Amino acid sequence: MKAYLSIFFSLTIIFISCEENDDSNKNELSILTSLKGEKGLAYNESLNKWTDLKKVHGNSYIYQTTFLSWTGFGNTTEVKILENKVTARMYEEFIIDRKTEERMITDSYSEDEKTLGSHEKGLSPFTIDELYNSCASDYLTAAIENNTLYFETEINGLMTRCGFVPKGCADDCYQGILIDSFDWID
């Protein structure tokens, strides 16, 4: 009898664990298909648009991300991709002069294919495809009970923002991807 009870309890625990995993997978899928930005596109729709854009324009492009703190310091990373391979990364760290509003460069570097990834500062050298993967696995999976999730796109469907801000956090709390410029390379 004890053996039957033991098996019953074990199966019950396994069933409950599987049910909880199904619910979390449903929540993740729901977020990917329902969280829509100002342009009205969800993650999956944006990813499909990105795939369509690559068919038209190819796999060569440059994009830039910028972080700007409320205190006036920030950085910009530019990543160059040729035929779906990262070939260069440029980085500038700056302070905004409060009087002139000009950026004063405090640190910078340029990397080519041979030195790519040799610096720690700046956005990792990712393709847009890798950023979409990171968006889905690292940022849109944040617990909505504790965070406000963000997903935004350009009018053409390209993701420009994917991340979250912990609830109750006041300054420089955004964690995620911000693409502030993008150009195709012919």
Residue pairs with C-beta under 8 A, 6 or more apart in sequence:
27 144
28 140
28 141
31 43
31 140
31 141
31 144
31 149
32 42
32 43
32 44
32 136
32 140
33 42
33 43
33 44
34 42
35 42
35 43
35 140
35 149
35 151
36 42
36 151
37 150
37 151
37 152
37 153
37 161
38 152
39 152
39 153
39 154
39 155
39 157
41 49
41 153
41 157
42 151
43 132
43 135
43 136
43 140
43 151
43 159
43 162
45 157
46 132
46 151
46 153
46 157
46 158
46 159
47 132
47 159
48 157
49 153
49 156
49 157
49 158
50 128
50 129
50 132
50 157
50 158
50 159
52 157
53 156
53 157
53 158
57 184
58 83
58 184
59 81
59 82
59 83
59 84
60 81
60 82
60 83
60 184
60 185
60 186
61 80
61 81
61 128
61 182
61 183
61 184
61 185
62 78
62 79
62 80
62 81
62 182
62 183
62 185
63 78
63 79
63 81
63 128
63 179
63 181
63 182
63 183
64 76
64 77
64 78
64 79
64 179
64 180
64 181
64 182
65 76
65 77
65 123
65 177
65 178
65 179
65 180
66 74
66 75
66 76
66 77
66 178
66 180
67 74
67 75
67 76
67 178
68 74
68 96
69 171
69 172
70 171
70 172
72 95
72 96
72 98
73 93
73 94
73 95
73 96
73 106
74 93
74 94
74 96
74 103
75 91
75 92
75 93
75 94
75 121
75 122
76 91
76 92
76 94
77 89
77 90
77 91
77 122
77 123
78 89
78 90
78 91
79 86
79 88
79 89
79 123
79 125
79 126
80 86
80 87
80 88
80 89
80 185
81 87
81 127
81 128
82 185
84 127
84 129
85 127
86 116
86 125
86 126
86 127
87 112
87 113
87 116
88 110
88 111
88 112
88 113
88 116
89 110
89 111
89 116
89 117
89 119
89 122
89 123
89 125
90 108
90 109
90 110
90 111
91 107
91 108
91 109
91 110
91 119
91 121
91 122
92 103
92 105
92 107
92 108
93 105
93 106
93 107
93 108
93 121
94 103
94 104
94 105
94 106
95 103
95 104
95 106
96 102
96 103
96 104
97 103
97 104
107 121
109 119
109 121
109 122
111 117
111 118
111 119
111 125
116 125
117 124
117 125
126 134
128 158
128 159
128 179
131 159
131 162
131 177
131 179
132 159
134 162
134 177
135 151
135 159
135 162
135 163
135 176
135 177
138 176
139 149
139 162
139 163
139 164
139 175
139 176
139 177
140 149
140 151
140 162
140 164
142 149
142 164
142 175
146 166
146 167
147 164
147 165
147 166
147 167
148 164
148 165
148 167
149 163
149 164
150 161
150 162
150 163
150 164
150 165
150 174
150 176
151 159
151 161
151 162
152 159
152 160
152 161
152 162
153 159
153 160
154 160
154 182
158 179
158 182
159 177
159 179
160 178
160 179
160 180
161 176
161 177
161 178
161 179
162 176
162 177
163 174
163 175
163 176
163 177
163 178
164 174
164 175
164 176
165 173
165 174
165 175
166 173
166 175
